Amino acid sequence: MPEAFLRWFPLLCLAGFVATTLWRLRWLRRNTGVDAMAFEAGDGAHAFLLRMFRVMVGLTGLYVVARAIWWRSLDAAVGRIDAVAAVTEAAGGVLQTVALAMMATGVLAMVAGQRTMGLSWRIGVDRDRPTDLVTSGLFRYSRNPIFAGVGAYFIALFLVSPTAPTLAIMAAGLVGMAVQVRLEEEHLGNLHGALYEDYRRRVRRWV
C-alpha cells in the first residue's frame, strides 16, 4: 500500500464529507428556509447527542490532520495498538487496502444518502416540520445508510491507524449513532405509522 494513500486518504475522505454536508445544509436552507440541524436545545438526549456529534467530528478532524502532518511519529506518540497494527499490516497490507476501500464506500454512502433524502434530510429529529419517508436509493437496503457510512469510516480509520484515540472515537461514535438511530426511528414510527412499520419489517436497520 503506497504511503501517500495511508497518510492522506483518511483526511481527504473526511474533508469531502464535511464539505458536502455543509453544502447540503446551505442548499436546504436556501431552497426551503429550513435549518437541517434539527437537534433540540436544552439538556435532553438530543442536545447531548448534538454536542457529542460536534466533538466527534472535531476530534476526528484534528486527528487525521495531525496524522497527515506527523505521519511517522503520531501513532506511536498517542498509543499505537501494536497487536492490531501487526494484523492490518500483514500480508502486504491487504487489510489496510480493504479498510481504505471501506472508508471510501462509507463516505459515498453518506453523500448518496443525503442526496436521496433531498428536502427531507435532517441532522437530528425535526418535530416541527414533518418530512417524507424516503425508501428509495440506498434506503432500499438500509434504513440508515448515512449512519452506516459514518460507522464504516470510524471502523476503517481504526484499522488504518490503530491507536488509543481512534479506538475511543470508533467506540463512542458507534454507541452514539446506535442511540440516535433509535430516537430517529421512534420519531419516524410516530410520524408515519403503519407505512414506517411496513418499511421497518422489509429493510434492516443497518445492512
Phi and psi in degrees as GROMACS dihedral restraints (atoms count N, CA, C in turn):
[ dihedral_restraints ]
;  ai    aj    ak    al  type     phi  dphi    fc
    3     4     5     6     1   -56.7    20    10
    4     5     6     7     1   140.0    20    10
    6     7     8     9     1   -59.7    20    10
    7     8     9    10     1   -36.6    20    10
    9    10    11    12     1   -60.8    20    10
   10    11    12    13     1   -37.6    20    10
   12    13    14    15     1   -65.6    20    10
   13    14    15    16     1   -47.1    20    10
   15    16    17    18     1   -64.4    20    10
   16    17    18    19     1   -30.6    20    10
   18    19    20    21     1   -80.8    20    10
   19    20    21    22     1   -45.1    20    10
   21    22    23    24     1  -106.4    20    10
   22    23    24    25     1   -22.8    20    10
   24    25    26    27     1   -60.9    20    10
   25    26    27    28     1   -44.7    20    10
   27    28    29    30     1   -58.0    20    10
   28    29    30    31     1   -38.3    20    10
   30    31    32    33     1   -68.3    20    10
   31    32    33    34     1   -43.4    20    10
   33    34    35    36     1   -63.4    20    10
   34    35    36    37     1   -40.7    20    10
   36    37    38    39     1   -63.3    20    10
   37    38    39    40     1   -46.9    20    10
   39    40    41    42     1   -65.0    20    10
   40    41    42    43     1   -42.6    20    10
   42    43    44    45     1   -62.1    20    10
   43    44    45    46     1   -40.2    20    10
   45    46    47    48     1   -63.5    20    10
   46    47    48    49     1   -42.1    20    10
   48    49    50    51     1   -67.4    20    10
   49    50    51    52     1   -44.7    20    10
   51    52    53    54     1   -62.6    20    10
   52    53    54    55     1   -43.2    20    10
   54    55    56    57     1   -62.8    20    10
   55    56    57    58     1   -42.6    20    10
   57    58    59    60     1   -64.7    20    10
   58    59    60    61     1   -41.0    20    10
   60    61    62    63     1   -64.7    20    10
   61    62    63    64     1   -43.5    20    10
   63    64    65    66     1   -63.2    20    10
   64    65    66    67     1   -40.3    20    10
   66    67    68    69     1   -64.4    20    10
   67    68    69    70     1   -41.4    20    10
   69    70    71    72     1   -64.8    20    10
   70    71    72    73     1   -39.2    20    10
   72    73    74    75     1   -60.1    20    10
   73    74    75    76     1   -45.0    20    10
   75    76    77    78     1   -67.0    20    10
   76    77    78    79     1   -40.7    20    10
   78    79    80    81     1   -62.0    20    10
   79    80    81    82     1   -43.6    20    10
   81    82    83    84     1   -67.5    20    10
   82    83    84    85     1   -40.8    20    10
   84    85    86    87     1   -65.7    20    10
   85    86    87    88     1   -39.5    20    10
   87    88    89    90     1   -68.6    20    10
   88    89    90    91     1   -36.6    20    10
   90    91    92    93     1   -89.0    20    10
   91    92    93    94     1   -23.1    20    10
   93    94    95    96     1  -129.4    20    10
   94    95    96    97     1   -13.8    20    10
   96    97    98    99     1    76.3    20    10
   97    98    99   100     1     7.1    20    10
   99   100   101   102     1   -93.8    20    10
  100   101   102   103     1   134.1    20    10
  102   103   104   105     1   -87.8    20    10
  103   104   105   106     1   112.8    20    10
  105   106   107   108     1   -72.4    20    10
  106   107   108   109     1   -10.8    20    10
  108   109   110   111     1   -77.8    20    10
  109   110   111   112     1    88.8    20    10
  111   112   113   114     1   -99.4    20    10
  112   113   114   115     1    22.1    20    10
  114   115   116   117     1   -72.7    20    10
  115   116   117   118     1   143.0    20    10
  117   118   119   120     1   -77.9    20    10
  118   119   120   121     1   147.5    20    10
  120   121   122   123     1   -81.7    20    10
  121   122   123   124     1   169.1    20    10
  123   124   125   126     1   107.4    20    10
  124   125   126   127     1  -151.6    20    10
  126   127   128   129     1  -118.7    20    10
  127   128   129   130     1    19.7    20    10
  129   130   131   132     1   -84.2    20    10
  130   131   132   133     1  -174.8    20    10
  132   133   134   135     1   -63.1    20    10
  133   134   135   136     1   -40.4    20    10
  135   136   137   138     1   -65.4    20    10
  136   137   138   139     1   -42.1    20    10
  138   139   140   141     1   -64.3    20    10
  139   140   141   142     1   -40.4    20    10
  141   142   143   144     1   -62.2    20    10
  142   143   144   145     1   -42.9    20    10
  144   145   146   147     1   -66.6    20    10
  145   146   147   148     1   -33.5    20    10
  147   148   149   150     1   -62.9    20    10
  148   149   150   151     1   -46.7    20    10
  150   151   152   153     1   -61.9    20    10
  151   152   153   154     1   -40.7    20    10
  153   154   155   156     1   -63.7    20    10
  154   155   156   157     1   -42.0    20    10
  156   157   158   159     1   -59.2    20    10
  157   158   159   160     1   -46.9    20    10
  159   160   161   162     1   -64.3    20    10
  160   161   162   163     1   -41.6    20    10
  162   163   164   165     1   -64.3    20    10
  163   164   165   166     1   -42.4    20    10
  165   166   167   168     1   -62.4    20    10
  166   167   168   169     1   -45.9    20    10
  168   169   170   171     1   -63.9    20    10
  169   170   171   172     1   -42.4    20    10
  171   172   173   174     1   -63.4    20    10
  172   173   174   175     1   -46.9    20    10
  174   175   176   177     1   -65.3    20    10
  175   176   177   178     1   -40.8    20    10
  177   178   179   180     1   -63.2    20    10
  178   179   180   181     1   -42.8    20    10
  180   181   182   183     1   -61.7    20    10
  181   182   183   184     1   -46.6    20    10
  183   184   185   186     1   -60.2    20    10
  184   185   186   187     1   -39.8    20    10
  186   187   188   189     1   -67.0    20    10
  187   188   189   190     1   -48.2    20    10
  189   190   191   192     1   -69.8    20    10
  190   191   192   193     1   -30.5    20    10
  192   193   194   195     1   -67.0    20    10
  193   194   195   196     1   -48.7    20    10
  195   196   197   198     1   -61.5    20    10
  196   197   198   199     1   -38.3    20    10
  198   199   200   201     1   -66.8    20    10
  199   200   201   202     1   -38.3    20    10
  201   202   203   204     1   -66.2    20    10
  202   203   204   205     1   -34.3    20    10
  204   205   206   207     1   -79.2    20    10
  205   206   207   208     1   -50.3    20    10
  207   208   209   210     1  -104.6    20    10
  208   209   210   211     1    58.5    20    10
  210   211   212   213     1   -55.0    20    10
  211   212   213   214     1   -46.3    20    10
  213   214   215   216     1   -76.6    20    10
  214   215   216   217     1   -28.0    20    10
  216   217   218   219     1  -113.2    20    10
  217   218   219   220     1   -19.0    20    10
  219   220   221   222     1   -65.1    20    10
  220   221   222   223     1   -48.3    20    10
  222   223   224   225     1   -55.1    20    10
  223   224   225   226     1   -45.9    20    10
  225   226   227   228     1   -66.5    20    10
  226   227   228   229     1   -35.9    20    10
  228   229   230   231     1   -69.9    20    10
  229   230   231   232     1   -32.7    20    10
  231   232   233   234     1   -98.8    20    10
  232   233   234   235     1     0.1    20    10
  234   235   236   237     1   108.0    20    10
  235   236   237   238     1    70.6    20    10
  237   238   239   240     1   -69.0    20    10
  238   239   240   241     1   133.8    20    10
  240   241   242   243     1   -91.8    20    10
  241   242   243   244     1    95.1    20    10
  243   244   245   246     1   -62.6    20    10
  244   245   246   247     1   -35.7    20    10
  246   247   248   249     1   -62.9    20    10
  247   248   249   250     1   -41.6    20    10
  249   250   251   252     1   -72.1    20    10
  250   251   252   253     1   -41.1    20    10
  252   253   254   255     1   -60.5    20    10
  253   254   255   256     1   -38.7    20    10
  255   256   257   258     1   -62.5    20    10
  256   257   258   259     1   -38.2    20    10
  258   259   260   261     1   -70.6    20    10
  259   260   261   262     1   -45.4    20    10
  261   262   263   264     1   -69.3    20    10
  262   263   264   265     1   -28.8    20    10
  264   265   266   267     1   -88.9    20    10
  265   266   267   268     1    -8.2    20    10
  267   268   269   270     1   -70.8    20    10
  268   269   270   271     1   164.6    20    10
  270   271   272   273     1    54.0    20    10
  271   272   273   274     1    43.1    20    10
  273   274   275   276     1    70.4    20    10
  274   275   276   277     1    20.6    20    10
  276   277   278   279     1    75.0    20    10
  277   278   279   280     1    27.6    20    10
  279   280   281   282     1   -60.1    20    10
  280   281   282   283     1   -42.2    20    10
  282   283   284   285     1   -65.8    20    10
  283   284   285   286     1   -33.4    20    10
  285   286   287   288     1   -64.4    20    10
  286   287   288   289     1   -39.8    20    10
  288   289   290   291     1   -63.3    20    10
  289   290   291   292     1   -43.2    20    10
  291   292   293   294     1   -61.3    20    10
  292   293   294   295     1   -40.8    20    10
  294   295   296   297     1   -63.7    20    10
  295   296   297   298     1   -41.4    20    10
  297   298   299   300     1   -66.4    20    10
  298   299   300   301     1   -36.8    20    10
  300   301   302   303     1   -64.9    20    10
  301   302   303   304     1   -39.4    20    10
  303   304   305   306     1   -63.4    20    10
  304   305   306   307     1   -40.0    20    10
  306   307   308   309     1   -62.5    20    10
  307   308   309   310     1   -46.8    20    10
  309   310   311   312     1   -64.3    20    10
  310   311   312   313     1   -42.0    20    10
  312   313   314   315     1   -62.8    20    10
  313   314   315   316     1   -40.4    20    10
  315   316   317   318     1   -61.7    20    10
  316   317   318   319     1   -44.0    20    10
  318   319   320   321     1   -65.7    20    10
  319   320   321   322     1   -41.9    20    10
  321   322   323   324     1   -62.3    20    10
  322   323   324   325     1   -37.8    20    10
  324   325   326   327     1   -65.2    20    10
  325   326   327   328     1   -40.8    20    10
  327   328   329   330     1   -60.5    20    10
  328   329   330   331     1   -48.8    20    10
  330   331   332   333     1   -65.9    20    10
  331   332   333   334     1   -44.3    20    10
  333   334   335   336     1   -64.3    20    10
  334   335   336   337     1   -39.4    20    10
  336   337   338   339     1   -63.4    20    10
  337   338   339   340     1   -42.9    20    10
  339   340   341   342     1   -61.3    20    10
  340   341   342   343     1   -43.7    20    10
  342   343   344   345     1   -64.6    20    10
  343   344   345   346     1   -43.3    20    10
  345   346   347   348     1   -63.1    20    10
  346   347   348   349     1   -37.5    20    10
  348   349   350   351     1   -69.4    20    10
  349   350   351   352     1   -25.1    20    10
  351   352   353   354     1    56.3    20    10
  352   353   354   355     1  -125.9    20    10
  354   355   356   357     1   -72.0    20    10
  355   356   357   358     1   -11.8    20    10
  357   358   359   360     1   -89.4    20    10
  358   359   360   361     1    -4.4    20    10
  360   361   362   363     1   -70.5    20    10
  361   362   363   364     1   132.6    20    10
  363   364   365   366     1  -139.6    20    10
  364   365   366   367     1   156.0    20    10
  366   367   368   369     1  -106.7    20    10
  367   368   369   370     1    96.6    20    10
  369   370   371   372     1   113.3    20    10
  370   371   372   373     1  -165.7    20    10
  372   373   374   375     1  -108.0    20    10
  373   374   375   376     1   116.7    20    10
  375   376   377   378     1   -95.9    20    10
  376   377   378   379     1    98.3    20    10
  378   379   380   381     1   -82.7    20    10
  379   380   381   382     1   -16.8    20    10
  381   382   383   384     1   -88.4    20    10
  382   383   384   385     1   -28.2    20    10
  384   385   386   387     1  -126.9    20    10
  385   386   387   388     1   103.2    20    10
  387   388   389   390     1   -57.7    20    10
  388   389   390   391     1   141.2    20    10
  390   391   392   393     1  -117.2    20    10
  391   392   393   394     1   156.4    20    10
  393   394   395   396     1   -70.4    20    10
  394   395   396   397     1   155.1    20    10
  396   397   398   399     1   -85.7    20    10
  397   398   399   400     1   116.2    20    10
  399   400   401   402     1   -95.0    20    10
  400   401   402   403     1   124.0    20    10
  402   403   404   405     1  -130.2    20    10
  403   404   405   406     1    11.1    20    10
  405   406   407   408     1   -98.8    20    10
  406   407   408   409     1   178.5    20    10
  408   409   410   411     1    59.7    20    10
  409   410   411   412     1  -136.7    20    10
  411   412   413   414     1   -65.1    20    10
  412   413   414   415     1   -19.2    20    10
  414   415   416   417     1   -71.7    20    10
  415   416   417   418     1    -5.9    20    10
  417   418   419   420     1   -75.8    20    10
  418   419   420   421     1   -20.3    20    10
  420   421   422   423     1  -113.9    20    10
  421   422   423   424     1   -18.8    20    10
  423   424   425   426     1  -147.9    20    10
  424   425   426   427     1   135.8    20    10
  426   427   428   429     1   -73.6    20    10
  427   428   429   430     1   -17.3    20    10
  429   430   431   432     1  -139.2    20    10
  430   431   432   433     1    62.7    20    10
  432   433   434   435     1   -65.4    20    10
  433   434   435   436     1   -29.3    20    10
  435   436   437   438     1   -68.6    20    10
  436   437   438   439     1   -47.3    20    10
  438   439   440   441     1   -64.4    20    10
  439   440   441   442     1   -37.6    20    10
  441   442   443   444     1   -61.2    20    10
  442   443   444   445     1   -38.8    20    10
  444   445   446   447     1   -66.0    20    10
  445   446   447   448     1   -40.8    20    10
  447   448   449   450     1   -61.6    20    10
  448   449   450   451     1   -45.0    20    10
  450   451   452   453     1   -60.8    20    10
  451   452   453   454     1   -40.7    20    10
  453   454   455   456     1   -61.8    20    10
  454   455   456   457     1   -38.4    20    10
  456   457   458   459     1   -64.7    20    10
  457   458   459   460     1   -46.4    20    10
  459   460   461   462     1   -61.6    20    10
  460   461   462   463     1   -44.6    20    10
  462   463   464   465     1   -63.9    20    10
  463   464   465   466     1   -44.6    20    10
  465   466   467   468     1   -63.8    20    10
  466   467   468   469     1   -39.8    20    10
  468   469   470   471     1   -61.2    20    10
  469   470   471   472     1   -40.4    20    10
  471   472   473   474     1   -64.7    20    10
  472   473   474   475     1   -39.5    20    10
  474   475   476   477     1   -69.0    20    10
  475   476   477   478     1   -36.9    20    10
  477   478   479   480     1   -73.7    20    10
  478   479   480   481     1   -36.7    20    10
  480   481   482   483     1  -134.2    20    10
  481   482   483   484     1    77.3    20    10
  483   484   485   486     1   -75.0    20    10
  484   485   486   487     1    96.6    20    10
  486   487   488   489     1  -135.2    20    10
  487   488   489   490     1   170.5    20    10
  489   490   491   492     1   -59.6    20    10
  490   491   492   493     1   -43.6    20    10
  492   493   494   495     1   -64.0    20    10
  493   494   495   496     1   -41.8    20    10
  495   496   497   498     1   -71.1    20    10
  496   497   498   499     1   -29.6    20    10
  498   499   500   501     1   -65.7    20    10
  499   500   501   502     1   -43.7    20    10
  501   502   503   504     1   -65.5    20    10
  502   503   504   505     1   -42.4    20    10
  504   505   506   507     1   -62.1    20    10
  505   506   507   508     1   -45.3    20    10
  507   508   509   510     1   -62.3    20    10
  508   509   510   511     1   -48.3    20    10
  510   511   512   513     1   -63.6    20    10
  511   512   513   514     1   -48.4    20    10
  513   514   515   516     1   -65.0    20    10
  514   515   516   517     1   -39.8    20    10
  516   517   518   519     1   -64.0    20    10
  517   518   519   520     1   -44.6    20    10
  519   520   521   522     1   -66.1    20    10
  520   521   522   523     1   -40.5    20    10
  522   523   524   525     1   -66.7    20    10
  523   524   525   526     1   -45.8    20    10
  525   526   527   528     1   -60.2    20    10
  526   527   528   529     1   -42.2    20    10
  528   529   530   531     1   -67.1    20    10
  529   530   531   532     1   -38.0    20    10
  531   532   533   534     1   -60.0    20    10
  532   533   534   535     1   -39.7    20    10
  534   535   536   537     1   -69.6    20    10
  535   536   537   538     1   -47.3    20    10
  537   538   539   540     1   -61.7    20    10
  538   539   540   541     1   -40.9    20    10
  540   541   542   543     1   -59.1    20    10
  541   542   543   544     1   -42.8    20    10
  543   544   545   546     1   -67.0    20    10
  544   545   546   547     1   -36.7    20    10
  546   547   548   549     1   -65.8    20    10
  547   548   549   550     1   -42.3    20    10
  549   550   551   552     1   -68.6    20    10
  550   551   552   553     1   -38.9    20    10
  552   553   554   555     1   -68.4    20    10
  553   554   555   556     1   -34.7    20    10
  555   556   557   558     1   -62.5    20    10
  556   557   558   559     1   -42.9    20    10
  558   559   560   561     1   -63.0    20    10
  559   560   561   562     1   -44.6    20    10
  561   562   563   564     1   -65.3    20    10
  562   563   564   565     1   -36.5    20    10
  564   565   566   567     1   -62.8    20    10
  565   566   567   568     1   -42.8    20    10
  567   568   569   570     1   -67.4    20    10
  568   569   570   571     1   -34.3    20    10
  570   571   572   573     1   -77.8    20    10
  571   572   573   574     1   -42.3    20    10
  573   574   575   576     1  -109.5    20    10
  574   575   576   577     1    -5.7    20    10
  576   577   578   579     1    56.7    20    10
  577   578   579   580     1  -127.8    20    10
  579   580   581   582     1   -62.1    20    10
  580   581   582   583     1   -31.2    20    10
  582   583   584   585     1   -61.6    20    10
  583   584   585   586     1   -43.6    20    10
  585   586   587   588     1   -71.7    20    10
  586   587   588   589     1   -37.3    20    10
  588   589   590   591     1   -62.3    20    10
  589   590   591   592     1   -38.5    20    10
  591   592   593   594     1   -64.8    20    10
  592   593   594   595     1   -43.2    20    10
  594   595   596   597     1   -62.6    20    10
  595   596   597   598     1   -42.3    20    10
  597   598   599   600     1   -62.9    20    10
  598   599   600   601     1   -35.9    20    10
  600   601   602   603     1   -70.7    20    10
  601   602   603   604     1   -30.2    20    10
  603   604   605   606     1   -85.3    20    10
  604   605   606   607     1   -30.4    20    10
  606   607   608   609     1  -123.8    20    10
  607   608   609   610     1   135.6    20    10
  609   610   611   612     1   -71.8    20    10
  610   611   612   613     1   158.7    20    10
  612   613   614   615     1   -63.7    20    10
  613   614   615   616     1   -42.3    20    10
  615   616   617   618     1  -109.3    20    10
  616   617   618   619     1   -72.2    20    10
